[in-house]
Amino acid sequence: MTAAYFTGLALGLALIVPIGAQNVFVFGQGVTLGMPRALWAVVGAGLCDTLLIVLGAAGTSVLLDSVPGLRPAMLVAGALFLTYLGVKSLRTKPADFDDLTGTWSRGQVLRQTAAVSLLNPHAILDTVGVLGAAITAQAAATRLPFAIGAVTASWTWFLILAAAAHGMRRFLTKERRVWFDRVSGVILLVFAAWLAVEFVQTFV
């Protein structure tokens, strides 16, 4: 069972660590306002990944291929939302950080994190599809520790991202944070364009 746990942990990290919209968003929350805002982004991302992994283990991955139009709809929704976040980040100004200090809410961070997590087809395919299939392929006695390992990977990685981002804040002036936000915006727009291209290719 210990081996199954660490196998799930390793596979989870392999899928979650590579840069993606979810990672960029969580890291950005930590750089922008630090803790506790970044922790709420961790909670949102961790809960969404946990839900998707559980759904994958329950066999929901079959729906991704069996429901007509589901994948194109996910691609459009993800592209639009990432475009919104990307443009918003590109328009950041130093004064915006003063305005944000007293206006953010836990609900706002959780909603935005959930949208980034659940409107991202690649994240869903990784968690529901790949991890779900890997869990169901395990022997019955090792499925639970394998799944717990995958969930642990998600939460651990997002905590590391948030802590690293929070630690960077002491070296970043408002002007430097503006440029970080703009770079994040460009990355999010690249992911949006990627989803848009995949949407077009579904009809080719």
C-alpha positions as CSV (number, residue, x, y, z in Angstrom):
1,M,0.0,0.0,0.0
2,T,2.9,2.4,0.7
3,A,4.3,1.7,-2.8
4,A,0.8,2.5,-4.3
5,Y,0.7,5.8,-2.4
6,F,4.1,6.9,-3.6
7,T,3.3,5.8,-7.2
8,G,0.1,7.9,-7.1
9,L,2.1,10.8,-5.6
10,A,4.7,10.5,-8.4
11,L,2.2,10.4,-11.2
12,G,0.2,13.2,-9.7
13,L,3.3,15.4,-9.5
14,A,4.3,14.5,-13.1
15,L,0.9,15.7,-14.3
16,I,0.5,18.8,-12.1
17,V,4.0,20.3,-11.9
18,P,4.4,21.3,-15.6
19,I,3.4,25.0,-16.1
20,G,-0.3,25.5,-16.8
21,A,-3.0,28.0,-16.4
22,Q,-3.9,26.7,-12.9
23,N,-0.3,27.0,-11.7
24,V,0.1,30.5,-13.1
25,F,-3.1,31.6,-11.4
26,V,-2.2,30.2,-8.0
27,F,1.3,31.6,-8.1
28,G,-0.1,35.0,-9.2
29,Q,-2.4,35.2,-6.2
30,G,0.6,34.7,-3.9
31,V,2.7,37.4,-5.7
32,T,-0.1,39.9,-5.9
33,L,-1.3,39.9,-2.2
34,G,0.5,37.0,-0.5
35,M,-1.2,35.2,2.4
36,P,-3.9,34.4,3.2
37,R,-5.3,35.1,-0.3
38,A,-2.9,32.6,-1.9
39,L,-4.0,29.9,0.6
40,W,-7.6,30.3,-0.5
41,A,-6.4,29.8,-4.1
42,V,-4.6,26.6,-2.9
43,V,-7.9,25.5,-1.2
44,G,-9.8,26.1,-4.4
45,A,-7.4,24.4,-6.7
46,G,-6.8,21.5,-4.3
47,L,-10.6,20.9,-3.9
48,C,-11.2,21.0,-7.6
49,D,-8.4,18.5,-8.3
50,T,-9.6,16.3,-5.6
51,L,-13.1,16.3,-7.0
52,L,-11.9,15.6,-10.5
53,I,-9.6,12.7,-9.3
54,V,-12.6,11.2,-7.4
55,L,-14.8,11.5,-10.5
56,G,-12.1,9.9,-12.6
57,A,-11.8,7.0,-10.2
58,A,-15.6,6.6,-10.4
59,G,-15.4,6.1,-14.1
60,T,-16.6,9.6,-15.2
61,S,-13.8,9.7,-17.8
62,V,-16.0,7.8,-20.2
63,L,-18.3,10.9,-20.4
64,L,-15.5,12.9,-21.9
65,D,-15.6,10.8,-25.1
66,S,-19.3,9.8,-25.1
67,V,-21.1,13.1,-24.7
68,P,-21.3,14.9,-28.1
69,G,-20.1,18.5,-28.0
70,L,-18.8,18.3,-24.5
71,R,-15.1,18.8,-25.4
72,P,-15.7,21.7,-27.8
73,A,-17.9,23.4,-25.2
74,M,-15.1,23.0,-22.6
75,L,-12.5,24.4,-25.0
76,V,-14.6,27.5,-25.8
77,A,-15.4,28.2,-22.2
78,G,-11.8,27.7,-21.2
79,A,-10.5,29.9,-24.0
80,L,-12.9,32.7,-23.2
81,F,-12.2,32.7,-19.4
82,L,-8.4,32.6,-19.8
83,T,-8.6,35.4,-22.3
84,Y,-10.6,37.5,-19.7
85,L,-8.0,36.8,-17.0
86,G,-5.1,37.4,-19.4
87,V,-6.4,40.8,-20.6
88,K,-7.2,41.8,-17.0
89,S,-3.6,41.0,-16.0
90,L,-2.1,42.9,-19.0
91,R,-4.0,46.0,-17.9
92,T,-2.7,45.9,-14.3
93,K,-1.3,49.2,-13.0
94,P,0.7,49.9,-9.7
95,A,-2.3,51.6,-8.2
96,D,-4.4,48.5,-8.7
97,F,-2.5,46.8,-5.9
98,D,-3.6,49.4,-3.4
99,D,-7.2,49.0,-4.5
100,L,-7.0,45.2,-4.2
101,T,-5.7,45.1,-0.7
102,G,-9.1,45.7,1.0
103,T,-11.5,44.4,-1.7
104,W,-10.6,40.8,-2.2
105,S,-12.8,38.1,-0.7
106,R,-12.5,34.4,-0.1
107,G,-15.5,33.7,-2.2
108,Q,-14.0,35.7,-5.1
109,V,-10.7,33.8,-5.0
110,L,-12.4,30.5,-4.7
111,R,-14.7,31.2,-7.6
112,Q,-11.9,32.4,-9.9
113,T,-9.7,29.4,-8.9
114,A,-12.6,27.0,-9.6
115,A,-13.2,28.5,-13.0
116,V,-9.5,28.3,-13.9
117,S,-9.5,24.6,-12.7
118,L,-12.8,23.4,-14.1
119,L,-12.8,25.3,-17.4
120,N,-9.5,23.9,-18.3
121,P,-9.9,20.8,-20.6
122,H,-6.3,19.8,-20.2
123,A,-6.5,19.8,-16.4
124,I,-9.7,17.8,-16.6
125,L,-8.2,15.3,-19.0
126,D,-5.1,14.9,-16.8
127,T,-7.1,14.4,-13.6
128,V,-10.3,12.7,-14.7
129,G,-8.8,10.9,-17.7
130,V,-5.2,9.9,-16.9
131,L,-5.3,9.7,-13.1
132,G,-8.8,8.2,-13.1
133,A,-7.8,5.5,-15.5
134,A,-4.6,4.8,-13.5
135,I,-6.6,4.5,-10.3
136,T,-9.1,2.1,-11.8
137,A,-6.2,0.0,-13.2
138,Q,-4.9,-0.6,-9.7
139,A,-5.8,-3.7,-7.7
140,A,-8.8,-3.1,-5.5
141,A,-6.7,-3.1,-2.3
142,T,-4.3,-0.4,-3.7
143,R,-6.8,2.0,-5.4
144,L,-7.4,4.1,-2.3
145,P,-3.7,4.7,-1.3
146,F,-2.9,5.4,-5.0
147,A,-5.7,8.0,-5.2
148,I,-4.7,9.6,-1.9
149,G,-1.1,9.9,-3.2
150,A,-2.4,11.7,-6.3
151,V,-4.5,14.0,-4.2
152,T,-1.5,14.7,-1.9
153,A,0.6,15.7,-4.9
154,S,-2.0,18.3,-6.0
155,W,-2.3,19.9,-2.5
156,T,1.5,19.8,-1.9
157,W,2.4,21.4,-5.2
158,F,-0.1,24.2,-4.8
159,L,1.1,24.9,-1.3
160,I,4.7,25.1,-2.5
161,L,3.7,27.5,-5.3
162,A,1.8,29.7,-2.9
163,A,4.6,29.8,-0.3
164,A,7.2,30.5,-3.0
165,A,5.1,33.3,-4.4
166,H,4.6,34.8,-1.0
167,G,8.3,34.7,-0.3
168,M,9.0,36.6,-3.5
169,R,6.8,39.5,-2.5
170,R,9.5,41.0,-0.3
171,F,11.7,41.4,-3.4
172,L,9.0,42.9,-5.6
173,T,8.0,46.5,-5.7
174,K,4.6,47.4,-7.1
175,E,6.2,48.2,-10.4
176,R,7.8,44.8,-10.6
177,R,4.6,43.1,-9.6
178,V,2.9,44.9,-12.5
179,W,5.4,43.3,-14.9
180,F,4.9,39.9,-13.3
181,D,1.2,40.3,-13.8
182,R,1.7,41.2,-17.4
183,V,3.9,38.3,-18.0
184,S,1.3,36.1,-16.4
185,G,-1.3,37.7,-18.6
186,V,0.7,36.8,-21.7
187,I,1.1,33.2,-20.5
188,L,-2.7,32.9,-19.9
189,L,-3.4,34.3,-23.4
190,V,-1.1,31.7,-24.9
191,F,-3.1,29.0,-23.2
192,A,-6.3,30.6,-24.4
193,A,-5.0,30.6,-27.9
194,W,-4.0,27.0,-27.6
195,L,-7.5,26.0,-26.5
196,A,-9.0,28.1,-29.3
197,V,-6.8,26.3,-31.9
198,E,-7.9,22.9,-30.5
199,F,-11.5,24.0,-30.7
200,V,-11.1,24.9,-34.4
201,Q,-9.3,21.5,-35.0
202,T,-12.3,19.6,-33.7
203,F,-14.2,20.7,-36.8
204,V,-11.4,20.0,-39.3
